Structures are given as structure tokens and as C-alpha cells.
């Protein structure tokens, strides 16, 4: 089952990103205070997504 993701924008412009299992609401990754000033292109956004996926993968490996 694919994960769901929500992004919350804080008043200072930073993001909180939460990736979770939609069937259980179990949080797989929660990252707060993500700076957005460098997210000015699709490449930068893709790089951020890649970093988040890598972080989730490394956490999954560390706990198995």
C-alpha cells in the first residue's frame, strides 16, 4: 500500500512533512522546519523527495 503525505506550512514559510500509512495512520517519517527558500524548481523539489525517501529507507533498514 502506498504511503500518504501531508505538508503543513508554518507562518515562517517552513514545512512540516508527515509520511504515514493511510490505513493505520502510523507515521513513517515526520520532518519539521524544512526550509522552502531553495525549493524554487521541480529539480529542487525532486531532490527533497529523494532525500525523504532515502531517510525513510535508512530508518527502515536500521530497525529491521
C-alpha positions as CSV (number, residue, x, y, z in Angstrom):
1,X,0.0,0.0,0.0
2,X,1.4,3.4,-0.9
3,X,2.1,5.9,1.9
4,X,0.2,9.2,2.2
5,X,1.8,12.5,2.8
6,X,0.7,15.8,4.3
7,X,2.6,19.1,4.3
8,X,1.9,21.9,6.8
9,X,3.2,25.4,6.1
10,X,4.3,27.3,9.2
11,X,4.0,31.1,9.4
12,X,7.7,31.4,8.8
13,X,7.3,29.6,5.5
14,X,8.9,26.4,6.6
15,X,7.2,23.0,6.1
16,X,6.4,20.0,8.3
17,X,6.2,16.9,6.2
18,X,4.5,13.8,7.5
19,X,4.5,10.4,5.6
20,X,2.2,7.8,7.0
21,X,0.3,4.6,6.3
22,X,-3.3,5.7,5.5
23,X,-4.9,2.5,6.8
24,X,-3.4,2.8,10.3
25,X,-2.2,6.4,10.5
26,X,1.2,5.1,11.6
27,X,3.8,7.7,11.0
28,X,6.7,6.6,8.9
29,X,8.5,9.9,8.7
30,X,8.0,13.3,10.4
31,X,10.3,16.2,9.4
32,X,9.7,19.7,10.8
33,X,11.2,23.0,9.9
34,X,12.0,22.2,6.3
35,X,13.3,25.4,4.6
36,X,11.5,26.3,1.5
37,X,13.6,29.1,0.1
38,X,15.6,26.7,-2.1
39,X,12.5,24.9,-3.4
40,X,12.3,27.1,-6.5
41,X,12.4,24.4,-9.2
42,X,11.0,21.0,-9.9
43,X,14.6,19.6,-9.7
44,X,14.9,21.0,-6.1
45,X,11.6,19.5,-5.1
46,X,12.5,16.2,-6.6
47,X,15.8,16.3,-4.7
48,X,13.9,16.9,-1.4
49,X,11.6,14.0,-2.2
50,X,14.6,11.8,-2.9
51,X,16.2,12.8,0.5
52,X,12.9,12.0,2.3
53,X,12.7,8.6,0.6
54,X,16.3,7.9,1.5
55,X,15.7,8.8,5.1
56,X,12.7,6.5,5.3
57,X,14.7,3.7,3.7
58,X,17.6,4.1,6.1
59,X,15.3,4.1,9.1
60,X,13.5,1.0,7.9
61,X,16.9,-0.8,7.4
62,X,18.1,0.4,10.9
63,X,15.1,-1.1,12.7
64,X,14.8,-4.5,10.8
